[in-house]
Structure formats: C-alpha cells, structure tokens
C-alpha cells in the first residue's frame, strides 16, 4: 500500500500531517484512468444518473471498438486528472459529480457525443423532471374512457370531448414549456397518454480534446434540432450570398434564372416597340391622304 498525506486539525486547532494507507487497487484505477487520458484523443464525462443497468450494458456493447467506458468515483477521476498535470483539464474537474462515467475514444468529442445521443431511448416523465423541450399534445383520439380522466386532462389545460366511447383531444396544447419542472398531475396525464418526453441514456457533460488541448462544455448533440438549425442557416447564407452577388455553385442557378427572366422582359419590350413602329408606318399613308383631302 502507498501512503497518502492528509491535513488534520488537532484539538488545539493546529494542523498536523497524518498518513493514511491507500489500497493498491485504488492507485491502479487512478493510474489506468490517467494513462487513458494521455493515450486517447477524447476524454468525455457523462452522467449515468437514472440510467437502468440493462440499458447501460446495451449501450456499452454497441460502443465496443469505438470507446472505452469506465464508471468511477469522483475522487478517482479528479486524482487521475491531477496526475496528468495539464492546466487545460482543470476546468473539467469542476464538472465532475457523483454518478458519472468516463469515456475514452479516438473519435473527436462532438462525434462521440453524437454517438451517445443516438443510443438514448424515450422514457416517461416523473414528477420533478425538467422538460428538455416544449411538451406539446396534439389533437386526436385517445384510449382513455370517460370518467375521472376528463377532469385530469382538463386540469392540465387540455380540451376534450367524447367520441366513440373514448376521450378525444380537441385542440393542440403545450402542456409543459422547455425548462419547466414537470408536476405530478402533468406526469400522470403524460403517462396515461403514453407520451414519453424524456430521454434515458448517457448524458454528456463535458469533454477534453487532447489534439486541440481544449475542454468543451455543453456538448449534448440533438441531431434533429441541429439539422433544422443548419437548414435555416443555409437558407440565410444563400440569401446573403445572392444579395452581395457572390458567385458559387449554389447561387449560379439563381443568377441564370434571373438573367432568363430579364431577357424575356427585354424581348417583350423590344417586340412591343417594333409592333408599335410597324403600326405607325401602316397608319402614316392614310394620315397623309386625309390631310390632302381636308386641304381641298
């Protein structure tokens, strides 16, 4: 066993240094974690709070060959980071709490976070959960029969009616807004409607990129939302590029279409002027003849 130095206060308030034996097994765990931090490109911290054991092992199996997963205590993780001795890792220490797992991978941090997002499963909400997004209830039939369920649904703002012996929701309604705490009666209604707004899986907290020597916080990846935002940004970028006449493969079709439309307008104007000129030529002999007759 190795000896660990700790500070202790005596009865008189003076500090004295005490020695405590540290089991070799704990030292081995810390050393292994430190070696992995040095060896792999990405060290990612994820929360495992509320993650069922069955899903943990299923995700671990799916990540085989892509990442190494270690469930460790907070003190072991912090000691491993300290032993690596990189200042950039200090920020990540502040984010380590209980119920965490460390991921080691040669994938870059956001790629690894996206893989974890792909392996999250829908789950029912519990009282006290925080809504990750707006929870919307759309109109349509339910499997609920009339009775106490009418008042339960109405109490959370849902408009209901009876159709074919079952309850039906008449109007769309946001039952909980993003960031709000889900109340017990709301969680009960969501369960009865079989709405699963929560996600269960590894929740990325932060990651260290050894290549960039940076710590990234808030790396949870929502692919659907990210794709929507990307489409919106592409639309804005295209409009801006067209406005400043920036020529790219994407803007050329617009310029060609615009040129074709302008060419058609000019052609119509030219044809219109030519037609008017011909009409005037045809009218001019008659005009001269009329003038001569009036002179007589």
PyMOL commands that set and color helices and strands:
alter all, ss='L'
color gray80, all
select helices_A, chain A and resi 24-39+53-62+74-84+87-93+109-118+148-155+184-192+223-243+249-295
alter helices_A, ss='H'
color red, helices_A
select strands_A, chain A and resi 2-9+15-22+42-47+68-72+100-105+121-123+135-137+140-141+160-163+166-169+173-176+198-200+203-209+214-217
alter strands_A, ss='S'
color yellow, strands_A
deselect
rebuild
show_as cartoon
